[in-house]
Amino acid sequence: MSRVGMQPVAIPGGVTVTVDGPVVTAKGQKGELSITVSEGIAVTIEGAEAVVTRADDDRKLRSLHGLTRSLIANMVEGVEKGFRRELEIEGVGFRGAIQGNTLSLSLGFASPKEYTIPDGVSVTEQGGTKLVVEGADKQLVGTVAARIRSYYPAEPYKGKGVKYAGEQIRRKVGKTVA
């Protein structure tokens, strides 16, 4: 049995989870999220808990059991509290600015990198060098943060570039003149 899949998902007050056939929907103060559950996986609401079960011990269903439970738990947490990723921009002249629905990153290239912020995610900048990505969908928040970071990941020689807040960059010693 899946140790993760066997645990019920606690549904806090203010969050409603509904099951309509294979579609599980969670509604809360941060928004509404839904997933489609695979065939052979069943979700039932028992009191203030969502319980995920599988039809048999098929290899595919065993692998989907824990995954489905984790996705539902992330949906419930996302619509209740939301998810947040912080990015830091380091380097002389490196800045980020938000213009409407577009994030403009000046990262030392000839022209700024433009990134269109998708629906369901909000990006805010603080002082031009800190970016905060927030949203209810954990996967979407992580994807947006990773996409922004991918434009210029922090390099190991001077440490300039875009990095996650708290990320440790292993610094290398540069070339020495003999």
C-alpha positions in Angstrom: 0.0 0.0 0.0 1.1 3.5 -0.7 2.0 5.2 2.6 1.2 8.6 1.2 -2.0 7.5 -0.5 -3.4 5.9 2.6 -3.4 9.2 4.6 -6.6 11.2 4.4 -6.4 14.8 3.3 -7.8 17.2 6.0 -10.2 19.8 4.7 -10.0 23.0 6.8 -12.9 25.3 7.4 -13.4 27.8 4.5 -12.5 25.2 1.9 -15.0 23.1 0.1 -14.0 20.0 -1.9 -16.5 18.4 -4.2 -16.3 15.2 -6.2 -18.2 14.9 -9.5 -17.3 11.6 -11.1 -13.6 11.8 -12.0 -13.3 15.6 -11.4 -12.3 16.8 -7.9 -12.7 20.5 -7.3 -11.5 22.6 -4.3 -12.8 26.1 -3.6 -11.4 28.5 -1.1 -10.5 32.2 -0.5 -7.5 32.1 -2.9 -9.5 30.6 -5.9 -10.7 27.4 -7.4 -8.7 24.4 -8.6 -9.7 21.1 -10.1 -8.1 17.9 -11.3 -9.3 14.9 -13.2 -8.6 11.6 -11.4 -7.4 8.6 -13.3 -9.7 5.6 -13.9 -9.4 3.1 -11.1 -8.7 5.8 -8.4 -11.7 7.0 -6.3 -12.0 10.0 -4.1 -14.6 10.2 -1.3 -15.4 12.9 1.1 -15.9 11.6 4.7 -16.7 14.5 7.1 -13.8 17.0 7.0 -11.5 14.6 5.1 -10.9 13.5 1.5 -10.0 9.8 1.2 -8.3 8.4 -1.9 -8.6 4.7 -2.7 -7.7 2.5 -5.6 -9.5 -0.3 -7.3 -6.8 -3.0 -7.2 -3.0 -3.4 -6.8 -2.2 -2.9 -10.4 1.3 -1.3 -10.9 -0.1 1.8 -12.6 -2.8 2.4 -9.9 -0.2 1.9 -7.1 1.9 4.7 -8.6 -1.1 7.0 -9.1 -2.5 6.4 -5.6 0.0 8.6 -3.7 0.3 11.1 -6.6 -3.4 11.7 -6.6 -3.5 12.2 -2.8 -0.6 14.7 -3.0 -2.3 16.6 -5.8 -5.5 16.9 -3.8 -3.6 18.0 -0.7 -1.7 20.7 -2.7 -5.0 21.9 -4.2 -6.5 22.2 -0.7 -3.5 24.0 0.7 -3.3 26.3 -2.4 -6.9 27.5 -2.2 -6.6 28.1 1.5 -3.1 29.7 1.9 -1.6 29.9 -1.6 2.0 29.2 -2.6 4.9 31.6 -2.9 8.3 31.6 -4.5 10.8 34.4 -4.0 13.6 35.3 -6.5 16.5 37.6 -6.2 18.3 39.4 -9.0 22.0 40.1 -8.5 24.4 42.0 -10.7 25.2 45.6 -11.6 22.4 47.0 -13.8 20.3 43.8 -13.4 16.7 44.7 -12.7 13.1 43.5 -13.1 10.1 45.6 -13.8 6.4 44.8 -14.3 4.4 46.6 -17.0 0.8 45.4 -16.9 0.8 41.6 -17.5 4.5 41.5 -18.7 7.7 41.1 -16.7 10.6 42.9 -18.2 14.1 41.6 -17.1 17.2 43.7 -17.8 19.9 41.0 -17.4 22.8 42.5 -19.3 21.7 41.4 -22.8 21.3 43.8 -25.7 17.5 44.0 -25.1 15.4 43.1 -22.0 13.9 39.7 -21.7 10.1 39.9 -21.7 7.9 37.3 -19.9 4.1 37.3 -20.1 2.7 36.4 -16.7 0.0 33.6 -17.0 -3.4 33.8 -15.5 -3.6 32.4 -11.9 -0.2 33.7 -10.9 0.7 37.2 -9.6 4.3 38.5 -9.8 5.3 41.5 -7.7 8.7 43.2 -7.7 10.3 44.9 -4.7 13.1 47.4 -5.3 13.7 46.0 -8.8 15.9 43.2 -7.4 13.4 41.0 -5.7 10.5 39.2 -7.4 7.7 37.4 -5.6 5.6 34.8 -7.5 2.3 33.9 -5.8 -0.7 31.8 -6.7 -3.0 28.9 -5.7 -1.6 26.3 -8.1 1.7 24.9 -6.7 2.9 23.6 -10.1 2.2 26.8 -11.9 3.9 28.9 -9.3 7.0 26.7 -9.5 7.0 26.7 -13.3 6.8 30.5 -13.5 9.6 30.9 -11.0 11.8 28.4 -12.8 11.1 30.0 -16.2 12.1 33.5 -14.9 15.2 32.0 -13.3 16.1 30.2 -16.6 16.7 33.5 -18.4 20.0 34.0 -16.5 20.7 31.5 -13.7 23.2 32.7 -11.1 26.7 31.9 -12.4 29.4 30.6 -10.0 32.2 33.1 -10.7 30.6 36.5 -9.7 27.3 35.2 -8.5 25.3 37.4 -10.8 22.0 36.4 -12.3 18.6 35.3 -11.0 18.4 32.9 -8.1 15.8 31.6 -5.6 15.8 33.4 -2.2 18.0 31.4 0.1 19.7 29.5 -2.7 23.4 29.0 -2.1 25.6 29.5 -5.2 28.8 27.5 -5.0 31.5 30.1 -6.0 34.5 29.1 -8.1 37.9 30.7 -8.1 38.6 32.5 -11.3 41.8 32.4 -13.4 44.9 33.9 -11.9 47.6 35.7 -13.8 51.0 34.0 -13.4 
